[in-house]
């Protein structure tokens, strides 16, 4: 009996040691992100539903240009979609923590991000637009923003562009904005603008038309800033295989005209999207 117990203890120690080695090498959780999605028959996606016409809520359902593309991609992949509705704040950190497989929301392609995330090909391009309340005649261009409060979504590309414009105005001897106020979501920022808590809001240029349809006589264009932004989806750095699969499907949607049809549906115009879009060092 003692001999048997001794052998069992030795075997247990060996198995424990082997399991520890697997855990350290990652072999105990072998398989790529795409393999995991296909194996589970489900893709978990995070979306900020506050960015019309890209992705937003209508009658409790997620709709928009990005949502239509996502549905076509998931159907082509032959898997089930689990779509999480999350605020922008923390959504990119979540994909790095592998809380979901893909961020299918409008993520600006920026040099400081391309080495951290596996970007898909761009789905849309837009300039940053400064908007004011409808009927506000105190401003007609950037020359009129002195002592005005501008709202931005925290961590967004628009926020960085507003800060750059503010610095340029001050460097030229002007007063710049009175304050740059951050909000957790674009919805919060737009509500603040409509209610008079801020004077100027920041949106991608393709968002003005749907905003005006949703809330007539509420928002108006002030000016355009920046050089234009490409928007795409992102996966974890280890998820380049999933990104590549998504890209292949989007390429087919472009080739058969589906992408242009969706652009006309949601924007009212077609977009020219670049084939070369990632800078050196990108995943």
HELIX and SHEET records of a PDB file:
HELIX    1   1 UNK A    2  UNK A   25  1                                  24    
HELIX    2   2 UNK A   27  UNK A   29  5                                   3    
HELIX    3   3 UNK A   33  UNK A   40  1                                   8    
HELIX    4   4 UNK A   65  UNK A   77  1                                  13    
HELIX    5   5 UNK A   91  UNK A   96  1                                   6    
HELIX    6   6 UNK A  142  UNK A  144  5                                   3    
HELIX    7   7 UNK A  157  UNK A  171  1                                  15    
HELIX    8   8 UNK A  186  UNK A  194  1                                   9    
HELIX    9   9 UNK A  205  UNK A  207  5                                   3    
HELIX   10  10 UNK A  208  UNK A  214  1                                   7    
HELIX   11  11 UNK A  237  UNK A  239  5                                   3    
HELIX   12  12 UNK A  240  UNK A  255  1                                  16    
HELIX   13  13 UNK A  258  UNK A  266  1                                   9    
SHEET    1   A 5 UNK A  80  UNK A  85  0                                        
SHEET    2   A 5 UNK A  42  UNK A  47  1                                        
SHEET    3   A 5 UNK A 102  UNK A 108  1                                        
SHEET    4   A 5 UNK A 219  UNK A 235 -1                                        
SHEET    5   A 5 UNK A 118  UNK A 119 -1                                        
SHEET    1   B 6 UNK A  80  UNK A  85  0                                        
SHEET    2   B 6 UNK A  42  UNK A  47  1                                        
SHEET    3   B 6 UNK A 102  UNK A 108  1                                        
SHEET    4   B 6 UNK A 219  UNK A 235 -1                                        
SHEET    5   B 6 UNK A 124  UNK A 133 -1                                        
SHEET    6   B 6 UNK A 201  UNK A 204 -1                                        
SHEET    1   C 3 UNK A  50  UNK A  51  0                                        
SHEET    2   C 3 UNK A  55  UNK A  58 -1                                        
SHEET    3   C 3 UNK A  61  UNK A  63 -1                                        
SHEET    1   D 2 UNK A 149  UNK A 153  0                                        
SHEET    2   D 2 UNK A 179  UNK A 183  1                                        
END                                                                             
